[in-house]
Amino acid sequence: MSTTLPLFWKLSSASKKDRVDASVKLISTLEQFQALHVRQSKSDGSDNEGDGLGVLNSQDVSYSIRRLVRGLASPRESSRLGFSVALTELLSRIDTVTCAQIITLIVDSTKRQGSMSGQEERDVLFARLFGITAVVRSGLLVRQKPLPSTSSSSSNAPVSSLETYKSVLAYLLEIGEAKSWLREGAWWTIGLAIDAVQSCAVPWRVEALDATIDTVYAKDEGSFWTPDKVAITLKLQPLTPNHNWDKTLAPVFKGQNIFAPNNLLALGRIMKESAADDDNASNPTAGSWKAQLHVAWDVIFNRLLPPSGSEHVPQGSFSEFFRIVVDDSLFSPSSSPERKYWGFQVFKKALGRVRATELPMLFAKNLMRSWINHLSNKDRYLHKISLDVAKHIQTLVQTSPSLGFPLILQLTGVNGSGQFDKLTRTKTIESILTVMDSAGIKSYVLSLLEQVNSPKDAEEEPSAIDSRRTWIADQFAALVHNGSIPKNDEWIQIVLDFYVVNGLFVVRKKSENNPIHSLRVLPSPPFTEAAQQRCQERLLSCLATLNVHLTVVKQGEHTHKETGVASDGEFWTSKTLATIALLDRDAKHVKPLIDLDEEVQALLAKTAKVIGQLRKPDDDKREVARGYELILSSFLLQCRCGEADRLENLEATLEATAKMFSREKMPKKSKSQPMPPFEDEPSSIDILVDVIIGFLENASAFTRSVANESFSRVTNAVQGSTVDLILSQLERRDPGDLVGEDEEMSSEDEREGDDDGSDKEDEEEVEEEQESSGEEESGESDSEEVDDEAAEKVRKKIEDALKASGVDVGEDNLEDPSDEEPVDDEQMMALDDTLAQIFRTRTNKRKSKQGVDAQREATHFKNRVLDLVDIYVKRDPQSPLNVRLVLPLLELATKSGMDERQLSDKASGILKTRLAKSKDLPTTAARDEVETVLREVHRRAQRSHASNALAVLSQASLYLCRILVALNEHDVAIGMYRESLDDYMSRKASQLAFSFFQDWARRFPTLGWKLRESVLEASSKAVNLYRRCQAFQLMHVILSQPEKGEEPAAIATFQKALQKTILDLITLSIDDQRSLSPTQIKDLLKLVLLCIRQTRRTSDSLTIEVWDPAAWKALHDQLSSSTRFKSSTSVLDMCRQVESTAAQCKQAAGGKRKAGSDEQIKTDPSKKSNRKKQKKK
């Protein structure tokens, strides 16, 4: 026992690993002791405890059994868990004890007494339950192997018996009756005993099952039913098919099938743990609740939804069971939150078991109502479990994506809501869609199409039908806009076809087998004008998203990524136009929503022909042709959507296309040779870019995406005039001028209208005016309310002015003006001045508001134009035209106002990331142009007052210097920085900063090394001491990156000058109170120390002899005797370090000279002999 006692302590550890390790060690040790005991020829037969364990077991084993049984009642940490595991394993390993012995030991050790406290009684009951459970799980309850015989006796007594089984059953029922919170555990152990009897062919198996039935369904036990009894019943019924279950289950259940429809209501009350058969019957479990779901639910699910490969067949309808027992019981409106909590757990358990075809029955009415209500608000009592259910569904779809579509149908179905995510404030449906496969997304899209014409349409209000169709259009758009949802050509085409059919056409007749799915259903009633407009808007917004979507295009064996196209490489806009063309030819089933005149139709047909020819260009112009194709296709689509004002730009684009591809197979106006273009005539690419800029002026999401995508494809054709055209849009303009131009243009339009209509006015012009006025009224309906308020305020001021002048403005005087008193001339003049001031104030406010609006629109427009600049720099970083972009970008980055912060940030981003960090440089740029731009950048840097603006200017300067270095024009860059450095040192008003030169010196160490003498020279011209110290800081940066291959003589000359300059500067500062501070002197000494150390690394004696230790020693003496610096130990130490380092350098130089002379003597023997003769003399 001395070896087993320490092992018992670990059995109570809170760590599961420690408990298991202790159990393994204990059992293995006891097995060894038992093996040695069995080998003995004779046992001592001592049994001091009187339980008979010492007859066949070793002393350690007997003690351990008793210790483990008594330890079950210990409340210390996790001792009950550890001791029960060890007891179960020990009883399963040894065959020298009987079931009756262990049960007796357990019962004797766990007797209840009247003097026990509540805690002690609880420990005793738990100990008995855990002990009996250990006996059952170890197999001792049904073990048939007899006890081994001893040398003194031969015994074939059975280890287990029917009587022992009955006693175990009685003890377990007693435990369950003692405390209601122990009933589930006790009855669960009864279920384990039944399983053990069934799995082991004991001779008393039938008697044991009959005894179980008699005990469980005894008269005193039949007064109430619990979920425990339901679970035991479901276990016993298959084992005892000949038993009269009808009589046993009566009167609670009718018949032996608990899952029969007429029994489900009673089963629901039992599983809800309420009174079963009598409303007045007392139920001991009523009112008790725990968060964990009862184990009876697992047994029920095994009977109704047997797992795959199971021999059991379903015993009832799970749909009926779930509707009555779960939805109508646990989720009933009167059910408590605790029961609904159970219901959610049952729902989660069922989700993992039912097939996809059976999912609809789970999303019942009461469950969905409770789930949505509790999920929508964090303050709800069951919000946490509701959210857990939503996450469980998402995890389930991730495991099995095929379940996504059926789940979405239920969440948005009859019992759910189409706005499920909005109502619950979650992203449940969105997250499900993101993990679904393309087939599931397509099924969802088709299911939405089926809801366009619901069978309930005849009973619904027109507004409800229109609302549902709008919701369908929004759902389609959400699928396209969500970047996490896998895109597939098939379902995207179905969505676009839906928008085209219902937004641009009117369906006359359905076509069952039409490839366009939206034509397979005839909308009844037809789509309203608002719904058609919604479809048009969603069509353009979806195409805007698809224009920037990156798709993998496979062409033969090669694949590449491309934006704005389907997987076959065709633009989505072109696919949409193909659908429109197909519908135009199908006059039997659809009718165009807009009737186009013959002139427009001819222009559109010509455009379509040009687009077809653009798809067959040479390889060198293929990408450019794709850009033209996208622009022309967008014009066609916008025209079909009712934007006829785009036709003028369409004609210009066609002309530009003819110019660009004149040698291609373009339609010619005549057979004669084309006229050569005029010198001032804009090029084709300029015309196209001008059209693109027009797209950006009144940009929608669609036009902006088309503009950016088409421009990215034509960047190879961009010329200098094109860049100038883009940059001209970024110029700063006065908001007043913008307002004035708008008013001037509007007045010119009015004059033109008057001139054209002075002679005659036909009916068409009248109709157009009526339509335009109607559009203005509808478009300005929001602003009329504001204008009415302003007009009311002006009216009030006028009335006050009239009253002040003595004019009565009452309603009576308005009706009878003859009663008004006359107003003299003076009153009229004063009144005229007052009214003029009132109207002048209102006019100024209106102009001010127009100016603000114009400025805001101009800022947004420039922001969009900057996107073109960003695209161009990204697509063609080696273009020499990029140099032209620097100054306009700097203008925006450094001179934009506070209300243009976004514009400034974007321009700065292009300069800092696209240009300054680009690996590719425009190596073909003109030197003079780069020099001119660089000079202007430095000029602006000298006058820049903002630090962030100076940082942007520095990045631009570095970019231009990189170009000059690539052009091998180092002197230009060095000269420019030399001039700026002289300006910074000599002019006090210069706004340059040390960082401007520091960044350059670190980026171009070779150029910086060549500037070192200029820096030293400029330091003497500094306007103040601070600038001079910054010059030496710059020198430190330059000298820390030495240039290899420099002539030693040049280095020595520079170092001498540097040493003299620093010595003179420090010497002059010793007695001058306004001169260098100790910190500044330390920085100068660090610079000297850096130079000396670099000199020591060289092998040239010319540079080594530069540094004079005596001069630095003299400086140290002066500093030591100075009143200002004698107390600065750091300065003195640094100066002494410089002196010692210079002396070491000098000694090294002397050693090298001596070594050189010795080497020379070795090579000249005559000199060596002469020296020996001199020594002898």
C-alpha positions, 0 to 999 in steps of 0.5 A: 500500500505504500506504493499505491497511496500517493496515486490516490491524491491525483485522482482528485485533481481538477485536471482531466489529464492528471486524473486519467494518468493517475488512474492508469498508474493505479490500475497497472500497479494493482494488476501487478499486485494481484498477479503476484497474489494469484501465484501464491500457493496459499492466501492468508485468508485475512479479511478484517473488513468482513466484506470478503474482498480479502479472500481472493484479492491482494491486500492492496487491491482490497484496500483500493476497492474500499478506498475508491468506494469511500472516495465517491462521497468526497466533495474535494475538487473532482474526486468523485469523477476521478474515483468513479473512473478508477473504480470502473476500470478496476472492476472491469480488470479483476475477476475476483469480486462479485456484483453483490459484494460491490453493491453491498459495499457501496450501499453500506458506505452511502447510508443516509442518516437523520443527523446528516446535513443537506450537503452530506446527504447530497454527497452520499446520494451522488456517491451511491449513484456514481458507484452503481453506475461504475458497477454497470459500466464495468460489466460486473452487473452481467458478468458470467465468468465464475470466481477463481477457485482457491487452494482451500476451496473450490467455488463456482458461485456466479458473479452476477444474478437476477437478485442483484439486478433487481436490487440495483434497479430498486436502488436507482429508483430510490435515488431518483425518488429522493431528489428530482435533480438526480432522477435523470441520472438515475434513470439514465443508469437504468437505461445502461443496465437494460443495454447491458442485459440486452448485449450480454446473453445472461440466462436471466435476461427475460426475467430481468426485462420483465422485472424492469417493466414491473418495477418501472410501471408499478402502480405507485410509479404510474401516477405520472410520466416523465421524459425518463420514463419515455426514454426507458419505454422506447428502450424496452419496447423493441426488447419485449415485443410480446409484452402487452404494451397497450395496457402498460401505457394506458391511460396516458397513451392510446396504443403501444406506439408513443409516436402515433398522431393521437399520442403526440399531444400527451408526449408534448406535455411530458417532454415539456415536463408538465402534467400529462393525463390530468390537469390537476395531477401533481408532477414532481418535475413541474417547475424544475429546469436546467439548461441541458437538454434531456437525454430522452431527446436523443432516444427519441431522435434515434427512433424517429430519425435513425442514423444511416446504417442503423437496423431501426426503422422510423417509428413515426412521422417526424414532421408531425412530431416536430410540429406538435411536440416542439412547435406547438408545445415548446414554442407555443405563445404561452410557453416560458422562455426556459421551454423555448430555450429547450426548443432551440436546442432541439431545433439545432439537434434536428438540423444535423439529422434531417435530410435536405428534403425534410428541412421545411418541416423544421422551420415552423411558424411558432419557432420562426416567430420566436427566433426572429423576435429574439434574434432582432434585439440584444436585450431579449432574454433568448438572444444569445441562444438565437444567435447561436442557432444562426451561427450553427446554421452557417456552420452547417452550410459550410460543412454541406453547401448543398443545404444552403438553398433549402435553408434560404428558402425557409428563412425567406419563405412563408414562416420567415421573411424576405427581409430576414437579415434586416429584421434580425440585424444579422447577416445570416442569409448573406453568410449562407450565400457566401459558402454556397456553390454556384449550383445552389446560387442558381437554384436560389435565383430560379426560386426568386423568379418563381415568386414573380407570379405567386398563386396568391397574386389574384388575392393580393393588393397591387402594392403588395405585388409591386413590393414583392417584385421590387424585393426580388430585384433587390435580392438579385442585385445583392447577389451580384454586388456581394463580392464573397458570393461565387460568381458564375456566368449562368446565374448572372445571365439569368439575373441580367435577363430578368432586368432586361425583360422586365425593365426594357420590355413588356411581356405579351406571352410566355414562352415555355422553352425559351432560353431566357428564363424570365419569358417562361412566366407571364407577369400577372398583373404586368410590371408597373412603371415604378418596377420597370424603372427599378429594373433598369436602375438595378441592371445598370448598377449590376453591370457597374459591379461586373465591370470591375469584377475580376474573372478568370478567362480561359482561352484554349490551354491558357488562362488569364484574369480580366475585368468586366468580362464573363468567363468566355472573355465577352463583356457583360455589357455586350451579353446584355445587348445580345439579349436585347437584340434577341428580344427585339426579334421576338415580337410575338412574346415581348414588346419594347418599352421605348419606341425608337424613331428610324433615325435613332434605330439606324444609328444604333444599327450602325453602332452595332455593326462597328462593334462587330468589326471591332472584335477583329482587329490586329493583335497590336490594337486588340486591347484598344479596340476592346476599350472602344467596344465597351464605350460603344456598347454602353451608349447602346445600353443607355439609349435603350434605357431611355437616355437619348441625350447620349446620341450626340456623344455616340456619333463623336465616338463613332468618328473617333473609332473610324479614325483610330481603325481607319486601316481596319475594316471600318465602314467608309463614307465614300469610295474616294480616298479619305481626306488627310486630317487637319493639324488642329483636328483632335486625334481619335484617342482625344475624342474618346477620352473627351467622351470618357470625361463626359461620362465622369461629369454626371457620373453614375456607378455604371458610367464611371465603371465604363469610363475607368475600364475603357480607359484602362484598355486604351492607355497604350494609345494615349498621347501628349494631347490626351494627357493635357486634356485630362490635366486640364480638368484638374485646374482650379477654377473659381466657383463663381465662374462655374455658376456664371457659366451655367447661367450663361449656358442656360440663357444661351439655350433659352435664346436659341429656343426663342430664335428657333420658335419665333416663326412657328411652334408645332405640336411636337415642341409643345409636347416636348415642353410639357414633358420637360416641365413635368420632368422638372416638376418631378425632379425638383419636388424635394427642393420646392419645400425648401423654396417655399420656406424661404419664400415664406420668410421673405414674404414675412420681411416684406409685410414687416417693411410695409407695416413699418411704412404705414401700409396696412397689409391685412386681409380686409384691405386686400379684399377692398383696396379702396380703404387704403390710405395713400402713401406719400413719395418719401414713404415710397422711397424708403419702402423701395430701399427696404424692399431692394435690400430684402431681395438683394439679400435673398439673391446673394444667399441663392448665389452663395448656395449655388457656388457651394454646390458647384464647388462640391460638384467640381471636387467630386468630378476632379476626384473621378478624373484622378481615377483616370490618372491613377489608372494611366500611371498603373497601366503604363509606368514607363510612359514619358508622359508621366513626367507631365503629371507631377506638377498638376498632382502637386497642385492638388496635393499641396493647394487644395482647401479643407473641403477638398481633403479627399482630393488632396489625399488621392493626389498625394497617394498617386505621387507617393505610391504609384510614381515614387515607389514604381519599379519601372521608370520612363527612361525615354523621357526628355532631359529638359522636361524632367529638369524643368519639372524638377526645378519647379518642384524645388521652387515650390518646396522653397515656399511651402509652409506645410510639413505634409506638403513638403513631404509630398514635394520631396517624394516628387523630387526623388521620383524625378531624380530617379529618372535623371539617374536612369538617364545618366544625368547625375549632374542635373540632380546634384546641381538642383539640390546644390542650389536648393541647399544654398537657398536653405542656408543663405535665405532665412525665409526659405521653407525647406527642411532638413528632411528634404535633403536627408531623404535625397542623401539616403536614397542616392548615396552616390549623388550625396557623396558628390555633394559633400564639399558643397554642403561644407561650403554652404555651412559657412553661409548659414544665416544662423547657427541652427541651419549651420548645425543642420548642414553638419547633420546632413554631412553626417548622413552623407559620410555614413554611406562612403563612396568606394573608388574615390581618389585618396587625395580628394578625400584627404583634402575634404577631410582637412577642410572638415577638420579645420572647419569644425575645430574653428567652429568649436573654438569660437564657441567656447567663450561665446554664450550665444554659440554652440550648445553642448549637444550641438558640439557632441554632434560635431564630435560624432561626425569627426569620430565617424570620419576618423573611423572610416579613415582607419579602415582604409590603407592609404597613408595620405588620408590617415595622416590628415587627422591631427591628435595635437589639435584635438588635445588642444581643443580638449584643454580649452574645453576643460578650462572653459566655464561653459563646458568644463562641467559637461563631462559628455563633451569632454569624454567625446573630445578625448575619444576623438583625440585618442582615435586620431592618435591611434590612426597616426600610430597606424600610419607610422607603423605602415610607413615603417613596414614599408621602409623595411620592405624596401630594405629587404629588396635593397641588400646594399642599404642593409650592409651599409647600416651594419657597417655604421652600427660597427663604427 
